[in-house]
Amino acid sequence: MAMNLSGLLPLYLRREPPGPVLLEHLDQPYPHRFDVVAYYDAACTRLAARWSWHGGRRPTRRHRRIVLNCWFWAARWLDPV
């Protein structure tokens, strides 16, 4: 069954290093761990949400639709930082 994403607003997602708050409390950095960060625009200036790398319900590249604040968004994956 194909999903119709034509009526959904886009949400731009990419993988980024963990936030600075977590890095302050770690003894050593985790270079292979990345958070998933969502932005409202393709230039990645308006932050929408951040899912931490240790969370179990963060979106992955197989997700084409994201639920954020009770709204459905079309996921547009960008290259990682």
C-alpha positions in Angstrom: 0.0 0.0 0.0 1.5 3.3 -1.1 1.3 6.3 1.1 0.0 9.6 -0.3 2.4 12.3 1.0 1.3 15.0 -1.5 -0.8 16.9 1.1 1.7 16.8 3.9 4.1 19.6 4.8 7.7 18.6 4.6 9.9 18.2 7.7 13.6 18.0 7.0 15.6 15.5 9.0 19.2 14.8 9.4 21.7 13.0 11.7 23.8 15.3 13.9 26.3 14.8 16.7 24.8 14.7 20.2 23.7 17.9 21.9 26.2 19.8 24.1 24.3 19.0 27.3 25.0 15.3 26.9 28.6 15.9 26.0 29.3 17.8 29.2 28.3 14.7 31.3 30.2 12.0 29.4 33.7 11.0 30.2 34.4 10.1 26.6 32.6 11.1 23.4 30.6 8.6 21.3 31.8 9.3 17.7 29.5 6.7 16.2 26.3 7.9 17.8 24.1 10.6 16.2 20.9 12.3 17.1 18.1 12.8 14.6 17.2 16.5 14.3 14.2 17.8 12.5 13.9 21.3 10.9 11.0 23.2 9.4 13.1 24.5 6.4 15.7 22.9 4.1 18.4 25.4 5.2 18.2 23.8 8.7 17.7 27.1 10.6 14.3 26.6 12.3 14.6 23.7 14.7 11.5 21.5 15.1 12.6 18.6 17.3 15.5 16.5 18.4 15.5 12.8 19.1 18.5 11.5 21.1 20.7 8.6 19.9 19.8 6.5 22.9 16.0 6.9 22.5 14.1 4.0 21.1 11.5 5.8 19.1 13.5 8.1 16.9 12.8 8.2 13.2 15.1 6.3 10.8 15.5 6.6 7.0 12.8 4.1 6.4 10.2 6.5 7.8 8.5 8.5 5.2 5.9 10.1 7.5 6.6 11.7 10.9 4.1 12.5 13.7 5.2 15.6 15.6 2.9 17.5 17.9 -0.1 15.5 16.7 0.4 16.4 13.1 1.7 14.3 10.2 4.7 15.6 8.3 6.4 14.2 5.1 9.9 13.3 6.1 12.7 14.7 3.8 16.1 13.2 4.7 19.1 15.4 4.3 22.8 14.5 4.3 24.3 14.2 7.8 26.5 16.9 9.2 
